[in-house]
Amino acid sequence: MDELDMKILRLMCEGLYSYENLAERCGLSQNTVY
């Protein structure tokens, strides 16, 4: 996992963003599997 992954996971755990919002912001597909 890189720094971006850790940042995303931390935000998700804090409930600040939904997965869909993160995917949109980061330009990722919703099909991306971590």
PDB file of N, CA, C, O and CB in Angstrom:
ATOM      1  N   MET A   1       0.830  -1.199   0.000  1.00  0.00           N
ATOM      2  CA  MET A   1       0.000   0.000   0.000  1.00  0.00           C
ATOM      3  C   MET A   1       0.867   1.253   0.000  1.00  0.00           C
ATOM      4  O   MET A   1       1.860   1.346   0.722  1.00  0.00           O
ATOM      5  CB  MET A   1      -0.941   0.004   1.212  1.00  0.00           C
ATOM      6  N   ASP A   2       0.469   2.201  -0.821  1.00  0.00           N
ATOM      7  CA  ASP A   2       1.232   3.440  -0.829  1.00  0.00           C
ATOM      8  C   ASP A   2       0.544   4.497   0.028  1.00  0.00           C
ATOM      9  O   ASP A   2      -0.475   4.227   0.664  1.00  0.00           O
ATOM     10  CB  ASP A   2       1.413   3.949  -2.263  1.00  0.00           C
ATOM     11  N   GLU A   3       1.097   5.677   0.037  1.00  0.00           N
ATOM     12  CA  GLU A   3       0.598   6.746   0.904  1.00  0.00           C
ATOM     13  C   GLU A   3      -0.836   7.128   0.561  1.00  0.00           C
ATOM     14  O   GLU A   3      -1.643   7.408   1.447  1.00  0.00           O
ATOM     15  CB  GLU A   3       1.495   7.970   0.800  1.00  0.00           C
ATOM     16  N   LEU A   4      -1.147   7.137  -0.749  1.00  0.00           N
ATOM     17  CA  LEU A   4      -2.505   7.478  -1.171  1.00  0.00           C
ATOM     18  C   LEU A   4      -3.508   6.469  -0.641  1.00  0.00           C
ATOM     19  O   LEU A   4      -4.582   6.842  -0.169  1.00  0.00           O
ATOM     20  CB  LEU A   4      -2.591   7.551  -2.695  1.00  0.00           C
ATOM     21  N   ASP A   5      -3.158   5.182  -0.718  1.00  0.00           N
ATOM     22  CA  ASP A   5      -4.047   4.134  -0.201  1.00  0.00           C
ATOM     23  C   ASP A   5      -4.321   4.343   1.279  1.00  0.00           C
ATOM     24  O   ASP A   5      -5.462   4.232   1.728  1.00  0.00           O
ATOM     25  CB  ASP A   5      -3.438   2.740  -0.431  1.00  0.00           C
ATOM     26  N   MET A   6      -3.278   4.646   2.033  1.00  0.00           N
ATOM     27  CA  MET A   6      -3.439   4.857   3.473  1.00  0.00           C
ATOM     28  C   MET A   6      -4.336   6.053   3.742  1.00  0.00           C
ATOM     29  O   MET A   6      -5.169   6.020   4.648  1.00  0.00           O
ATOM     30  CB  MET A   6      -2.076   5.059   4.146  1.00  0.00           C
ATOM     31  N   LYS A   7      -4.167   7.104   2.958  1.00  0.00           N
ATOM     32  CA  LYS A   7      -4.976   8.313   3.114  1.00  0.00           C
ATOM     33  C   LYS A   7      -6.443   7.997   2.845  1.00  0.00           C
ATOM     34  O   LYS A   7      -7.323   8.417   3.596  1.00  0.00           O
ATOM     35  CB  LYS A   7      -4.481   9.430   2.167  1.00  0.00           C
ATOM     36  N   ILE A   8      -6.701   7.257   1.771  1.00  0.00           N
ATOM     37  CA  ILE A   8      -8.070   6.875   1.415  1.00  0.00           C
ATOM     38  C   ILE A   8      -8.692   6.031   2.513  1.00  0.00           C
ATOM     39  O   ILE A   8      -9.824   6.281   2.926  1.00  0.00           O
ATOM     40  CB  ILE A   8      -8.092   6.109   0.083  1.00  0.00           C
ATOM     41  N   LEU A   9      -7.957   5.032   2.987  1.00  0.00           N
ATOM     42  CA  LEU A   9      -8.492   4.157   4.034  1.00  0.00           C
ATOM     43  C   LEU A   9      -8.786   4.936   5.304  1.00  0.00           C
ATOM     44  O   LEU A   9      -9.792   4.693   5.970  1.00  0.00           O
ATOM     45  CB  LEU A   9      -7.514   3.022   4.334  1.00  0.00           C
ATOM     46  N   ARG A  10      -7.908   5.873   5.639  1.00  0.00           N
ATOM     47  CA  ARG A  10      -8.112   6.684   6.841  1.00  0.00           C
ATOM     48  C   ARG A  10      -9.373   7.534   6.700  1.00  0.00           C
ATOM     49  O   ARG A  10     -10.166   7.631   7.637  1.00  0.00           O
ATOM     50  CB  ARG A  10      -6.884   7.584   7.106  1.00  0.00           C
ATOM     51  N   LEU A  11      -9.557   8.146   5.540  1.00  0.00           N
ATOM     52  CA  LEU A  11     -10.749   8.958   5.306  1.00  0.00           C
ATOM     53  C   LEU A  11     -12.010   8.106   5.370  1.00  0.00           C
ATOM     54  O   LEU A  11     -13.023   8.530   5.927  1.00  0.00           O
ATOM     55  CB  LEU A  11     -10.658   9.664   3.950  1.00  0.00           C
ATOM     56  N   MET A  12     -11.948   6.902   4.799  1.00  0.00           N
ATOM     57  CA  MET A  12     -13.107   6.006   4.820  1.00  0.00           C
ATOM     58  C   MET A  12     -13.441   5.610   6.251  1.00  0.00           C
ATOM     59  O   MET A  12     -14.608   5.587   6.640  1.00  0.00           O
ATOM     60  CB  MET A  12     -12.843   4.750   3.966  1.00  0.00           C
ATOM     61  N   CYS A  13     -12.410   5.299   7.034  1.00  0.00           N
ATOM     62  CA  CYS A  13     -12.618   4.888   8.419  1.00  0.00           C
ATOM     63  C   CYS A  13     -13.209   6.023   9.243  1.00  0.00           C
ATOM     64  O   CYS A  13     -13.977   5.789  10.176  1.00  0.00           O
ATOM     65  CB  CYS A  13     -11.305   4.418   9.039  1.00  0.00           C
ATOM     66  N   GLU A  14     -12.848   7.245   8.895  1.00  0.00           N
ATOM     67  CA  GLU A  14     -13.376   8.401   9.608  1.00  0.00           C
ATOM     68  C   GLU A  14     -14.772   8.758   9.116  1.00  0.00           C
ATOM     69  O   GLU A  14     -15.455   9.584   9.721  1.00  0.00           O
ATOM     70  CB  GLU A  14     -12.442   9.596   9.450  1.00  0.00           C
ATOM     71  N   GLY A  15     -15.196   8.136   8.017  1.00  0.00           N
ATOM     72  CA  GLY A  15     -16.535   8.371   7.494  1.00  0.00           C
ATOM     73  C   GLY A  15     -16.703   9.729   6.838  1.00  0.00           C
ATOM     74  O   GLY A  15     -17.822  10.227   6.717  1.00  0.00           O
ATOM     75  N   LEU A  16     -15.598  10.332   6.415  1.00  0.00           N
ATOM     76  CA  LEU A  16     -15.685  11.659   5.813  1.00  0.00           C
ATOM     77  C   LEU A  16     -16.174  11.586   4.373  1.00  0.00           C
ATOM     78  O   LEU A  16     -16.848  12.493   3.884  1.00  0.00           O
ATOM     79  CB  LEU A  16     -14.331  12.353   5.867  1.00  0.00           C
ATOM     80  N   TYR A  17     -15.824  10.492   3.706  1.00  0.00           N
ATOM     81  CA  TYR A  17     -16.210  10.333   2.316  1.00  0.00           C
ATOM     82  C   TYR A  17     -16.723   8.924   2.082  1.00  0.00           C
ATOM     83  O   TYR A  17     -16.265   7.969   2.711  1.00  0.00           O
ATOM     84  CB  TYR A  17     -15.032  10.643   1.384  1.00  0.00           C
ATOM     85  N   SER A  18     -17.671   8.806   1.178  1.00  0.00           N
ATOM     86  CA  SER A  18     -18.099   7.477   0.753  1.00  0.00           C
ATOM     87  C   SER A  18     -17.087   6.970  -0.271  1.00  0.00           C
ATOM     88  O   SER A  18     -16.306   7.752  -0.813  1.00  0.00           O
ATOM     89  CB  SER A  18     -19.556   7.503   0.155  1.00  0.00           C
ATOM     90  N   TYR A  19     -17.098   5.682  -0.534  1.00  0.00           N
ATOM     91  CA  TYR A  19     -16.166   5.117  -1.512  1.00  0.00           C
ATOM     92  C   TYR A  19     -16.348   5.768  -2.875  1.00  0.00           C
ATOM     93  O   TYR A  19     -15.373   6.054  -3.570  1.00  0.00           O
ATOM     94  CB  TYR A  19     -16.357   3.600  -1.625  1.00  0.00           C
ATOM     95  N   GLU A  20     -17.608   6.003  -3.257  1.00  0.00           N
ATOM     96  CA  GLU A  20     -17.910   6.587  -4.559  1.00  0.00           C
ATOM     97  C   GLU A  20     -17.312   7.984  -4.680  1.00  0.00           C
ATOM     98  O   GLU A  20     -16.746   8.335  -5.716  1.00  0.00           O
ATOM     99  CB  GLU A  20     -19.424   6.639  -4.783  1.00  0.00           C
ATOM    100  N   ASN A  21     -17.438   8.778  -3.619  1.00  0.00           N
ATOM    101  CA  ASN A  21     -16.872  10.126  -3.644  1.00  0.00           C
ATOM    102  C   ASN A  21     -15.358  10.081  -3.754  1.00  0.00           C
ATOM    103  O   ASN A  21     -14.759  10.874  -4.482  1.00  0.00           O
ATOM    104  CB  ASN A  21     -17.283  10.902  -2.395  1.00  0.00           C
ATOM    105  N   LEU A  22     -14.735   9.151  -3.031  1.00  0.00           N
ATOM    106  CA  LEU A  22     -13.284   9.018  -3.101  1.00  0.00           C
ATOM    107  C   LEU A  22     -12.852   8.602  -4.501  1.00  0.00           C
ATOM    108  O   LEU A  22     -11.881   9.132  -5.040  1.00  0.00           O
ATOM    109  CB  LEU A  22     -12.785   8.002  -2.066  1.00  0.00           C
ATOM    110  N   ALA A  23     -13.565   7.666  -5.079  1.00  0.00           N
ATOM    111  CA  ALA A  23     -13.232   7.195  -6.413  1.00  0.00           C
ATOM    112  C   ALA A  23     -13.322   8.349  -7.409  1.00  0.00           C
ATOM    113  O   ALA A  23     -12.474   8.492  -8.290  1.00  0.00           O
ATOM    114  CB  ALA A  23     -14.165   6.041  -6.833  1.00  0.00           C
ATOM    115  N   GLU A  24     -14.353   9.163  -7.256  1.00  0.00           N
ATOM    116  CA  GLU A  24     -14.542  10.305  -8.140  1.00  0.00           C
ATOM    117  C   GLU A  24     -13.400  11.304  -7.979  1.00  0.00           C
ATOM    118  O   GLU A  24     -12.840  11.786  -8.964  1.00  0.00           O
ATOM    119  CB  GLU A  24     -15.888  10.985  -7.858  1.00  0.00           C
ATOM    120  N   ARG A  25     -13.065  11.606  -6.735  1.00  0.00           N
ATOM    121  CA  ARG A  25     -12.014  12.584  -6.444  1.00  0.00           C
ATOM    122  C   ARG A  25     -10.648  12.102  -6.918  1.00  0.00           C
ATOM    123  O   ARG A  25      -9.829  12.894  -7.384  1.00  0.00           O
ATOM    124  CB  ARG A  25     -11.967  12.878  -4.949  1.00  0.00           C
ATOM    125  N   CYS A  26     -10.413  10.819  -6.798  1.00  0.00           N
ATOM    126  CA  CYS A  26      -9.100  10.269  -7.127  1.00  0.00           C
ATOM    127  C   CYS A  26      -9.029   9.760  -8.560  1.00  0.00           C
ATOM    128  O   CYS A  26      -7.968   9.331  -9.014  1.00  0.00           O
ATOM    129  CB  CYS A  26      -8.755   9.150  -6.173  1.00  0.00           C
ATOM    130  N   GLY A  27     -10.144   9.804  -9.270  1.00  0.00           N
ATOM    131  CA  GLY A  27     -10.151   9.353 -10.648  1.00  0.00           C
ATOM    132  C   GLY A  27     -10.042   7.846 -10.767  1.00  0.00           C
ATOM    133  O   GLY A  27      -9.512   7.335 -11.753  1.00  0.00           O
ATOM    134  N   LEU A  28     -10.547   7.123  -9.753  1.00  0.00           N
ATOM    135  CA  LEU A  28     -10.472   5.668  -9.765  1.00  0.00           C
ATOM    136  C   LEU A  28     -11.802   5.069 -10.188  1.00  0.00           C
ATOM    137  O   LEU A  28     -12.857   5.686 -10.045  1.00  0.00           O
ATOM    138  CB  LEU A  28     -10.066   5.139  -8.390  1.00  0.00           C
ATOM    139  N   SER A  29     -11.728   3.868 -10.705  1.00  0.00           N
ATOM    140  CA  SER A  29     -12.946   3.133 -11.025  1.00  0.00           C
ATOM    141  C   SER A  29     -13.533   2.549  -9.752  1.00  0.00           C
ATOM    142  O   SER A  29     -12.796   2.183  -8.837  1.00  0.00           O
ATOM    143  CB  SER A  29     -12.666   2.018 -12.059  1.00  0.00           C
ATOM    144  N   GLN A  30     -14.855   2.458  -9.688  1.00  0.00           N
ATOM    145  CA  GLN A  30     -15.491   1.854  -8.521  1.00  0.00           C
ATOM    146  C   GLN A  30     -15.185   0.363  -8.451  1.00  0.00           C
ATOM    147  O   GLN A  30     -15.413  -0.277  -7.425  1.00  0.00           O
ATOM    148  CB  GLN A  30     -17.007   2.083  -8.556  1.00  0.00           C
ATOM    149  N   ASN A  31     -14.669  -0.184  -9.545  1.00  0.00           N
ATOM    150  CA  ASN A  31     -14.333  -1.603  -9.576  1.00  0.00           C
ATOM    151  C   ASN A  31     -12.947  -1.870  -9.006  1.00  0.00           C
ATOM    152  O   ASN A  31     -12.527  -3.022  -8.896  1.00  0.00           O
ATOM    153  CB  ASN A  31     -14.415  -2.128 -10.997  1.00  0.00           C
ATOM    154  N   THR A  32     -12.239  -0.809  -8.645  1.00  0.00           N
ATOM    155  CA  THR A  32     -10.899  -0.985  -8.083  1.00  0.00           C
ATOM    156  C   THR A  32     -10.982  -1.747  -6.773  1.00  0.00           C
ATOM    157  O   THR A  32     -11.758  -1.392  -5.886  1.00  0.00           O
ATOM    158  CB  THR A  32     -10.208   0.376  -7.870  1.00  0.00           C
ATOM    159  N   VAL A  33     -10.175  -2.797  -6.655  1.00  0.00           N
ATOM    160  CA  VAL A  33     -10.193  -3.622  -5.449  1.00  0.00           C
ATOM    161  C   VAL A  33      -8.929  -3.366  -4.650  1.00  0.00           C
ATOM    162  O   VAL A  33      -7.828  -3.377  -5.200  1.00  0.00           O
ATOM    163  CB  VAL A  33     -10.323  -5.126  -5.801  1.00  0.00           C
ATOM    164  N   TYR A  34      -9.085  -3.135  -3.350  1.00  0.00           N
ATOM    165  CA  TYR A  34      -7.931  -2.901  -2.487  1.00  0.00           C
ATOM    166  C   TYR A  34      -7.613  -4.160  -1.718  1.00  0.00           C
ATOM    167  O   TYR A  34      -6.670  -4.178  -0.928  1.00  0.00           O
ATOM    168  CB  TYR A  34      -8.186  -1.731  -1.523  1.00  0.00           C
TER     169      TYR A  34
END
